[in-house]
Amino acid sequence: MLDVIRSILLYSRQKYDYIVFVRYLMGTAYLPSPAHRIAYHFFASIVPTSDLMFFLDVEPKEAFRRIQLTREKLEMFESHEELEQIREKALSLALIDNWTVLDANQSITEVQAQIRRFMH
């Protein structure tokens, strides 16, 4: 909670083109149901939001493959089963505020192109 307050105070006073607060909003998907929805609504009421919010959707199989490529040791929520459950909850949260859901199973270049199409 202190990290959220610190970030809001730090970033809301300065002019930025883009601010990413996904770790506070979508990070709530890691909480047990229904606490994840309650926490999402709470954080969405205090962090900056926009009409243009993107959810980069990666299938659990691809997410797991990417994690294995970049980590020597898996963290608690990085099993294929956990990734499936968290993705399901995160997608349900993305529908609450009409996030634009993008297929992020593609390359970084292709995902960036998708985002740019929405921003122009």
N, C-alpha and C positions, 0 to 999 in steps of 0.2 A: 504494500500500500504506500509506503514511504517513497518507493521508487516511482510509482505513478505520480504522486504529488510533485516530486522533484522534477520529473520529466515535463509535466505540464507547466510548472513555473519556469523552467529553463527554456523550453521551446515556444511557448505561447507568447512570450514577450519579444521574440525576434521574428523577422520576416523571412520565411522560407517558401519556396515553391511547392515542396512536398514534405510531408511529415508522415512517418510510418509509426503507427501505434498498434500494429497487429499483435505484438506480443502481449498486450494487455487485453485486447478484445478476443482474439482467437485462442490465446493461451488459456482462456477459461474452459475450452473444450477438454482440457486434461482433468478437470474436476469431475467428481461423480454426478450423475443425473439425480435430481433436477438442479443441483447447485450450479452447474455450468451455465444454465439459462439465467438464473438470478444474478450471478456474477457478471455475465455478459451485459445485462441491462444496467447494472450498477456502473460498470466501467464505461459503457457507451454514453452514460449520462454525464460523465466528467472528463472524458478525453475528447480531443477534437475529432469530429467526423466530417464527412463530405458527401456530396451527391455522387462522387466518383471514387468508390472503394472497390478494390480488386481482391478477389480470393483466388490464389493460384492453386488450382486443384491438381494434385498429383495422386495417381492411383497407388495404393499401399505397396504393391509389388515393386513399382518404380521407385517410390520413396525409400523402401528398404534397400534396394540396390544402390541408390545414391548414398545412403547413410553408410553402407558397408565400404564404399569407395573412399569415403572421407574420414572414417573413424577407425581407430585401432580397437576401441572398446565400446560396446553398445551401452546406451543409457537405459534407464528404467522403462521408458515408454517407447522404446525403439524396436520392439518385436513386430513381426508382420501382423499378428493379431491385434496388438495395441494400436498400431497405425490404422487398421481398418476401423476400429471403434472410434478413435479420435477423429478420423476423417468424416465419419458419419455425423458425429456431433458438430464438428466445425461447419460442415455443409448446411446443417439445419440452422446454425447461427447465422451463416451468410445470407440465408433467405429472409431473416428477420428484417434487416435493413436494406434489402435489395442490393447486396454486393454484386458486382459483375464477376461471375465465375468464369475463369479462363482455364483452358486446358494447358497445364504446365508440364505435361508429360513430354513435351517437345523440347527442342534445344533452347538455350537462353536467348539466342537471336530471334527465334520464332515467337517466344513469349514476349520479348521486348516489342516486337512488331505489333502484336495483338494490343498491348497496352497503349502504344503510340496511336493506333487507329482510334481509340476511345478518347484520347486527349486532344485531338485536333478537331 
